Amino acid sequence: MMIPSAEDLSNIIDAVASWQREGLPVQVHPGDLGWYQRFGSQALASGLRVWTRYGEIAAVGFLDETELIRMAISPDHAADETLAEAVVTDIETTLSDLLPPGTGIVESRFGPALQHTLNEAAWTPDEPWTVLHRALSDSVPPTSLRFETVEADDIADRVSVESAAFPGASLTAERWQLMAAGHAYQQARCLVGYSTDGAAVGATTVWSAGHGRPGIIEPLGVHGDHRGLGYGTEMAIGGASALRSMGASSVNVATPSSNTAAVATYRAAGMDSLGEVRDFRRP
């Protein structure tokens, strides 16, 4: 296991991007790493762990929250039992020191060897998440909103909508600049949706992994003063349209199944449920 430096981020993000493929379960995406980079390159590097096989990156662990380790596995090593055992050993020893006592969750949505090894180590299922997907081979319908792409010299509405949509939101003007300077943001776009009266009612960031690969929406929020009017659905449609124009093959999101409003919003935006997935909780 390797703790990367900030100089390693481009290679790690490119590797994770190359693992995004149609027909495979949704796992950690370059956009997940790019969104975290709002805290800076060094913070992102400190939250990553990398496992290699034969000199190549084979797995990446992302400490996204205080008790959560999110995994991305190379499709070429999905059945690699040696790699899986090394990952679980490192999580249960070295990485366990970073987790609060009595806690620990591993998001492992792809890689049968790692999932089997976690099961054998008595890790138990956590709360269910719903994964939703929309293919982008066909055009996306228009919405009533006017969408503007956020540029570095005009980010006030992006930040203000984020703050109004999410209590305790961590996005600031300075952090947006840090995010936008990151390698992952080279294939991303921030959008603000404006209603017909000119109000900034929603905002989202969409992340491509490259032409012909699945993209994600992370995050999406509607201003608290404008909820209940269908703007969340329209923001999701606008995000899908932006990803299609960037060459993404599909758009994916995952949301806690308990958040029935979010699931309904994405389904109303034309996304199909791929079913529920569960993380692994430390015994």
Contacts in CASP RR format, 6 or more apart in sequence:
PFRMAT RR
TARGET T0000
AUTHOR 0000-0000-0000
METHOD contacts of the structure
MODEL  1
MMIPSAEDLSNIIDAVASWQREGLPVQVHPGDLGWYQRFGSQALASGLRV
WTRYGEIAAVGFLDETELIRMAISPDHAADETLAEAVVTDIETTLSDLLP
PGTGIVESRFGPALQHTLNEAAWTPDEPWTVLHRALSDSVPPTSLRFETV
EADDIADRVSVESAAFPGASLTAERWQLMAAGHAYQQARCLVGYSTDGAA
VGATTVWSAGHGRPGIIEPLGVHGDHRGLGYGTEMAIGGASALRSMGASS
VNVATPSSNTAAVATYRAAGMDSLGEVRDFRRP
1 49 0 8 1.000
1 50 0 8 1.000
1 51 0 8 1.000
1 86 0 8 1.000
1 87 0 8 1.000
1 90 0 8 1.000
1 94 0 8 1.000
2 49 0 8 1.000
2 50 0 8 1.000
2 51 0 8 1.000
2 52 0 8 1.000
3 45 0 8 1.000
3 46 0 8 1.000
3 48 0 8 1.000
3 49 0 8 1.000
3 50 0 8 1.000
4 12 0 8 1.000
4 45 0 8 1.000
4 48 0 8 1.000
4 50 0 8 1.000
5 45 0 8 1.000
6 41 0 8 1.000
6 42 0 8 1.000
6 44 0 8 1.000
6 45 0 8 1.000
8 45 0 8 1.000
8 50 0 8 1.000
9 33 0 8 1.000
9 37 0 8 1.000
9 41 0 8 1.000
9 44 0 8 1.000
9 45 0 8 1.000
9 48 0 8 1.000
9 182 0 8 1.000
9 183 0 8 1.000
10 183 0 8 1.000
11 57 0 8 1.000
12 33 0 8 1.000
12 48 0 8 1.000
12 50 0 8 1.000
12 57 0 8 1.000
12 60 0 8 1.000
13 30 0 8 1.000
13 33 0 8 1.000
13 34 0 8 1.000
13 183 0 8 1.000
13 184 0 8 1.000
14 183 0 8 1.000
15 56 0 8 1.000
15 57 0 8 1.000
15 60 0 8 1.000
15 74 0 8 1.000
16 28 0 8 1.000
16 29 0 8 1.000
16 30 0 8 1.000
16 33 0 8 1.000
16 60 0 8 1.000
16 72 0 8 1.000
16 209 0 8 1.000
17 30 0 8 1.000
17 187 0 8 1.000
17 209 0 8 1.000
17 210 0 8 1.000
17 213 0 8 1.000
18 209 0 8 1.000
19 27 0 8 1.000
19 72 0 8 1.000
19 73 0 8 1.000
19 74 0 8 1.000
19 75 0 8 1.000
20 29 0 8 1.000
20 30 0 8 1.000
20 209 0 8 1.000
20 210 0 8 1.000
20 213 0 8 1.000
20 214 0 8 1.000
20 215 0 8 1.000
21 75 0 8 1.000
21 213 0 8 1.000
21 214 0 8 1.000
22 212 0 8 1.000
22 213 0 8 1.000
22 214 0 8 1.000
22 249 0 8 1.000
22 250 0 8 1.000
24 75 0 8 1.000
24 110 0 8 1.000
25 109 0 8 1.000
25 110 0 8 1.000
25 111 0 8 1.000
25 131 0 8 1.000
25 277 0 8 1.000
26 109 0 8 1.000
26 110 0 8 1.000
26 131 0 8 1.000
26 133 0 8 1.000
26 214 0 8 1.000
26 216 0 8 1.000
26 252 0 8 1.000
26 254 0 8 1.000
26 274 0 8 1.000
27 71 0 8 1.000
27 72 0 8 1.000
27 73 0 8 1.000
27 107 0 8 1.000
27 109 0 8 1.000
27 110 0 8 1.000
28 60 0 8 1.000
28 61 0 8 1.000
28 62 0 8 1.000
28 70 0 8 1.000
28 71 0 8 1.000
28 72 0 8 1.000
28 107 0 8 1.000
29 72 0 8 1.000
29 207 0 8 1.000
29 209 0 8 1.000
29 214 0 8 1.000
29 215 0 8 1.000
29 216 0 8 1.000
29 218 0 8 1.000
29 252 0 8 1.000
30 184 0 8 1.000
30 187 0 8 1.000
30 207 0 8 1.000
30 209 0 8 1.000
31 184 0 8 1.000
31 188 0 8 1.000
31 207 0 8 1.000
31 209 0 8 1.000
31 216 0 8 1.000
31 218 0 8 1.000
32 62 0 8 1.000
32 64 0 8 1.000
32 70 0 8 1.000
32 216 0 8 1.000
32 218 0 8 1.000
33 44 0 8 1.000
33 48 0 8 1.000
33 62 0 8 1.000
33 184 0 8 1.000
34 44 0 8 1.000
34 179 0 8 1.000
34 182 0 8 1.000
34 183 0 8 1.000
34 184 0 8 1.000
34 185 0 8 1.000
34 188 0 8 1.000
34 207 0 8 1.000
35 179 0 8 1.000
35 205 0 8 1.000
35 207 0 8 1.000
35 218 0 8 1.000
35 219 0 8 1.000
36 43 0 8 1.000
36 44 0 8 1.000
36 47 0 8 1.000
36 62 0 8 1.000
36 64 0 8 1.000
37 43 0 8 1.000
37 44 0 8 1.000
37 178 0 8 1.000
37 179 0 8 1.000
37 182 0 8 1.000
37 184 0 8 1.000
37 185 0 8 1.000
38 170 0 8 1.000
38 171 0 8 1.000
38 175 0 8 1.000
38 176 0 8 1.000
38 178 0 8 1.000
38 179 0 8 1.000
39 170 0 8 1.000
39 175 0 8 1.000
39 178 0 8 1.000
40 175 0 8 1.000
40 178 0 8 1.000
40 179 0 8 1.000
41 178 0 8 1.000
41 182 0 8 1.000
47 62 0 8 1.000
47 63 0 8 1.000
48 60 0 8 1.000
48 61 0 8 1.000
48 62 0 8 1.000
48 63 0 8 1.000
49 60 0 8 1.000
49 61 0 8 1.000
49 63 0 8 1.000
49 90 0 8 1.000
49 95 0 8 1.000
50 57 0 8 1.000
50 59 0 8 1.000
50 60 0 8 1.000
50 61 0 8 1.000
51 57 0 8 1.000
51 58 0 8 1.000
51 59 0 8 1.000
51 60 0 8 1.000
51 83 0 8 1.000
51 86 0 8 1.000
51 87 0 8 1.000
51 90 0 8 1.000
52 58 0 8 1.000
53 77 0 8 1.000
53 80 0 8 1.000
53 82 0 8 1.000
53 83 0 8 1.000
56 74 0 8 1.000
57 74 0 8 1.000
58 73 0 8 1.000
58 74 0 8 1.000
58 76 0 8 1.000
58 77 0 8 1.000
58 80 0 8 1.000
58 83 0 8 1.000
59 71 0 8 1.000
59 72 0 8 1.000
59 73 0 8 1.000
59 74 0 8 1.000
59 77 0 8 1.000
59 83 0 8 1.000
59 87 0 8 1.000
59 114 0 8 1.000
60 71 0 8 1.000
60 72 0 8 1.000
61 69 0 8 1.000
61 70 0 8 1.000
61 71 0 8 1.000
61 72 0 8 1.000
62 69 0 8 1.000
62 70 0 8 1.000
62 71 0 8 1.000
62 72 0 8 1.000
63 69 0 8 1.000
63 70 0 8 1.000
63 95 0 8 1.000
63 98 0 8 1.000
64 70 0 8 1.000
66 99 0 8 1.000
66 100 0 8 1.000
66 103 0 8 1.000
67 99 0 8 1.000
67 100 0 8 1.000
67 103 0 8 1.000
67 104 0 8 1.000
67 105 0 8 1.000
68 104 0 8 1.000
68 105 0 8 1.000
68 106 0 8 1.000
68 107 0 8 1.000
68 279 0 8 1.000
69 91 0 8 1.000
69 95 0 8 1.000
69 104 0 8 1.000
69 105 0 8 1.000
69 106 0 8 1.000
69 107 0 8 1.000
70 106 0 8 1.000
70 107 0 8 1.000
71 87 0 8 1.000
71 106 0 8 1.000
71 107 0 8 1.000
71 108 0 8 1.000
71 109 0 8 1.000
71 110 0 8 1.000
71 114 0 8 1.000
72 110 0 8 1.000
73 83 0 8 1.000
73 108 0 8 1.000
73 110 0 8 1.000
73 111 0 8 1.000
73 114 0 8 1.000
75 110 0 8 1.000
77 83 0 8 1.000
77 113 0 8 1.000
78 110 0 8 1.000
78 111 0 8 1.000
78 112 0 8 1.000
78 113 0 8 1.000
79 111 0 8 1.000
79 112 0 8 1.000
79 113 0 8 1.000
80 113 0 8 1.000
81 113 0 8 1.000
81 117 0 8 1.000
83 113 0 8 1.000
83 114 0 8 1.000
84 111 0 8 1.000
84 113 0 8 1.000
84 114 0 8 1.000
84 116 0 8 1.000
84 117 0 8 1.000
85 117 0 8 1.000
87 114 0 8 1.000
87 117 0 8 1.000
88 114 0 8 1.000
88 117 0 8 1.000
88 118 0 8 1.000
88 121 0 8 1.000
91 106 0 8 1.000
92 121 0 8 1.000
92 282 0 8 1.000
96 104 0 8 1.000
96 282 0 8 1.000
99 282 0 8 1.000
102 282 0 8 1.000
103 282 0 8 1.000
104 281 0 8 1.000
104 282 0 8 1.000
105 126 0 8 1.000
105 279 0 8 1.000
105 280 0 8 1.000
105 281 0 8 1.000
105 282 0 8 1.000
106 118 0 8 1.000
106 123 0 8 1.000
106 279 0 8 1.000
106 280 0 8 1.000
106 282 0 8 1.000
107 279 0 8 1.000
107 280 0 8 1.000
108 114 0 8 1.000
108 115 0 8 1.000
108 118 0 8 1.000
108 279 0 8 1.000
108 280 0 8 1.000
109 131 0 8 1.000
109 277 0 8 1.000
115 280 0 8 1.000
118 280 0 8 1.000
119 280 0 8 1.000
121 283 0 8 1.000
122 283 0 8 1.000
123 280 0 8 1.000
123 281 0 8 1.000
123 282 0 8 1.000
123 283 0 8 1.000
124 280 0 8 1.000
124 281 0 8 1.000
124 283 0 8 1.000
125 278 0 8 1.000
125 279 0 8 1.000
125 280 0 8 1.000
125 281 0 8 1.000
126 278 0 8 1.000
126 279 0 8 1.000
126 280 0 8 1.000
126 281 0 8 1.000
127 256 0 8 1.000
127 257 0 8 1.000
127 258 0 8 1.000
127 278 0 8 1.000
127 279 0 8 1.000
128 256 0 8 1.000
128 257 0 8 1.000
128 258 0 8 1.000
128 276 0 8 1.000
128 277 0 8 1.000
128 278 0 8 1.000
129 254 0 8 1.000
129 255 0 8 1.000
129 256 0 8 1.000
129 257 0 8 1.000
129 276 0 8 1.000
129 277 0 8 1.000
129 278 0 8 1.000
129 279 0 8 1.000
130 254 0 8 1.000
130 255 0 8 1.000
130 256 0 8 1.000
130 257 0 8 1.000
130 263 0 8 1.000
130 273 0 8 1.000
130 275 0 8 1.000
130 276 0 8 1.000
131 252 0 8 1.000
131 253 0 8 1.000
131 254 0 8 1.000
131 273 0 8 1.000
131 274 0 8 1.000
131 275 0 8 1.000
131 276 0 8 1.000
131 277 0 8 1.000
132 252 0 8 1.000
132 253 0 8 1.000
132 254 0 8 1.000
132 255 0 8 1.000
132 263 0 8 1.000
132 266 0 8 1.000
132 267 0 8 1.000
132 271 0 8 1.000
132 272 0 8 1.000
132 273 0 8 1.000
132 274 0 8 1.000
133 214 0 8 1.000
133 250 0 8 1.000
133 251 0 8 1.000
133 252 0 8 1.000
133 271 0 8 1.000
133 272 0 8 1.000
133 274 0 8 1.000
134 240 0 8 1.000
134 250 0 8 1.000
134 251 0 8 1.000
134 269 0 8 1.000
134 270 0 8 1.000
134 271 0 8 1.000
134 272 0 8 1.000
135 249 0 8 1.000
135 250 0 8 1.000
136 240 0 8 1.000
136 243 0 8 1.000
136 244 0 8 1.000
136 247 0 8 1.000
136 248 0 8 1.000
136 249 0 8 1.000
136 250 0 8 1.000
136 251 0 8 1.000
137 249 0 8 1.000
139 244 0 8 1.000
140 237 0 8 1.000
140 238 0 8 1.000
140 240 0 8 1.000
140 241 0 8 1.000
140 244 0 8 1.000
141 237 0 8 1.000
143 234 0 8 1.000
143 237 0 8 1.000
143 238 0 8 1.000
144 195 0 8 1.000
144 196 0 8 1.000
144 234 0 8 1.000
145 193 0 8 1.000
145 194 0 8 1.000
145 195 0 8 1.000
145 201 0 8 1.000
145 202 0 8 1.000
145 231 0 8 1.000
145 234 0 8 1.000
145 235 0 8 1.000
145 238 0 8 1.000
146 193 0 8 1.000
146 194 0 8 1.000
146 196 0 8 1.000
146 198 0 8 1.000
147 191 0 8 1.000
147 192 0 8 1.000
147 193 0 8 1.000
147 194 0 8 1.000
147 238 0 8 1.000
147 239 0 8 1.000
147 242 0 8 1.000
148 157 0 8 1.000
148 191 0 8 1.000
148 192 0 8 1.000
148 193 0 8 1.000
148 194 0 8 1.000
149 189 0 8 1.000
149 190 0 8 1.000
149 191 0 8 1.000
149 242 0 8 1.000
150 157 0 8 1.000
150 158 0 8 1.000
150 176 0 8 1.000
150 189 0 8 1.000
150 190 0 8 1.000
150 191 0 8 1.000
150 192 0 8 1.000
152 177 0 8 1.000
152 180 0 8 1.000
155 173 0 8 1.000
155 176 0 8 1.000
155 177 0 8 1.000
155 190 0 8 1.000
156 173 0 8 1.000
157 192 0 8 1.000
157 200 0 8 1.000
157 203 0 8 1.000
158 171 0 8 1.000
158 176 0 8 1.000
158 190 0 8 1.000
158 192 0 8 1.000
158 203 0 8 1.000
159 171 0 8 1.000
159 172 0 8 1.000
159 173 0 8 1.000
159 176 0 8 1.000
160 200 0 8 1.000
161 192 0 8 1.000
161 200 0 8 1.000
161 201 0 8 1.000
161 202 0 8 1.000
161 203 0 8 1.000
161 221 0 8 1.000
161 222 0 8 1.000
161 223 0 8 1.000
162 169 0 8 1.000
162 171 0 8 1.000
162 203 0 8 1.000
162 219 0 8 1.000
162 221 0 8 1.000
163 169 0 8 1.000
163 171 0 8 1.000
164 223 0 8 1.000
164 224 0 8 1.000
164 225 0 8 1.000
165 202 0 8 1.000
165 203 0 8 1.000
165 221 0 8 1.000
165 222 0 8 1.000
165 223 0 8 1.000
165 224 0 8 1.000
166 219 0 8 1.000
166 221 0 8 1.000
176 190 0 8 1.000
179 185 0 8 1.000
180 190 0 8 1.000
184 207 0 8 1.000
187 207 0 8 1.000
187 208 0 8 1.000
187 209 0 8 1.000
187 210 0 8 1.000
187 246 0 8 1.000
188 205 0 8 1.000
188 206 0 8 1.000
188 207 0 8 1.000
188 208 0 8 1.000
189 205 0 8 1.000
189 206 0 8 1.000
189 242 0 8 1.000
189 246 0 8 1.000
190 203 0 8 1.000
190 204 0 8 1.000
190 205 0 8 1.000
191 203 0 8 1.000
191 204 0 8 1.000
191 205 0 8 1.000
191 206 0 8 1.000
191 235 0 8 1.000
191 238 0 8 1.000
191 239 0 8 1.000
191 242 0 8 1.000
192 200 0 8 1.000
192 202 0 8 1.000
192 203 0 8 1.000
193 200 0 8 1.000
193 201 0 8 1.000
193 202 0 8 1.000
193 203 0 8 1.000
193 231 0 8 1.000
193 234 0 8 1.000
193 235 0 8 1.000
194 200 0 8 1.000
194 201 0 8 1.000
195 201 0 8 1.000
195 226 0 8 1.000
195 231 0 8 1.000
199 223 0 8 1.000
199 226 0 8 1.000
200 223 0 8 1.000
201 222 0 8 1.000
201 223 0 8 1.000
201 226 0 8 1.000
201 229 0 8 1.000
201 231 0 8 1.000
202 220 0 8 1.000
202 221 0 8 1.000
202 222 0 8 1.000
202 223 0 8 1.000
202 226 0 8 1.000
202 231 0 8 1.000
202 232 0 8 1.000
202 235 0 8 1.000
203 220 0 8 1.000
203 221 0 8 1.000
203 235 0 8 1.000
204 217 0 8 1.000
204 219 0 8 1.000
204 220 0 8 1.000
204 221 0 8 1.000
204 235 0 8 1.000
204 236 0 8 1.000
204 238 0 8 1.000
204 239 0 8 1.000
205 217 0 8 1.000
205 218 0 8 1.000
205 219 0 8 1.000
206 215 0 8 1.000
206 216 0 8 1.000
206 217 0 8 1.000
206 218 0 8 1.000
206 239 0 8 1.000
206 242 0 8 1.000
206 243 0 8 1.000
206 246 0 8 1.000
206 251 0 8 1.000
207 215 0 8 1.000
207 216 0 8 1.000
207 217 0 8 1.000
207 218 0 8 1.000
208 215 0 8 1.000
208 243 0 8 1.000
208 246 0 8 1.000
208 247 0 8 1.000
208 248 0 8 1.000
209 215 0 8 1.000
209 248 0 8 1.000
210 246 0 8 1.000
210 247 0 8 1.000
210 248 0 8 1.000
211 247 0 8 1.000
211 248 0 8 1.000
212 247 0 8 1.000
212 248 0 8 1.000
212 249 0 8 1.000
213 248 0 8 1.000
213 249 0 8 1.000
214 248 0 8 1.000
214 249 0 8 1.000
214 250 0 8 1.000
214 251 0 8 1.000
214 252 0 8 1.000
215 243 0 8 1.000
215 248 0 8 1.000
215 249 0 8 1.000
215 250 0 8 1.000
215 251 0 8 1.000
215 252 0 8 1.000
216 251 0 8 1.000
216 252 0 8 1.000
216 253 0 8 1.000
217 236 0 8 1.000
217 239 0 8 1.000
217 240 0 8 1.000
217 243 0 8 1.000
217 251 0 8 1.000
217 253 0 8 1.000
218 253 0 8 1.000
220 232 0 8 1.000
220 235 0 8 1.000
220 236 0 8 1.000
220 239 0 8 1.000
220 253 0 8 1.000
221 232 0 8 1.000
221 235 0 8 1.000
222 231 0 8 1.000
222 232 0 8 1.000
222 235 0 8 1.000
230 265 0 8 1.000
230 268 0 8 1.000
232 265 0 8 1.000
232 269 0 8 1.000
233 265 0 8 1.000
233 268 0 8 1.000
233 269 0 8 1.000
234 269 0 8 1.000
236 253 0 8 1.000
236 265 0 8 1.000
236 266 0 8 1.000
236 269 0 8 1.000
236 271 0 8 1.000
237 269 0 8 1.000
237 270 0 8 1.000
239 251 0 8 1.000
240 251 0 8 1.000
240 269 0 8 1.000
240 271 0 8 1.000
243 251 0 8 1.000
251 271 0 8 1.000
253 266 0 8 1.000
253 271 0 8 1.000
254 277 0 8 1.000
255 262 0 8 1.000
255 263 0 8 1.000
255 266 0 8 1.000
256 262 0 8 1.000
257 263 0 8 1.000
257 276 0 8 1.000
263 273 0 8 1.000
267 273 0 8 1.000
END
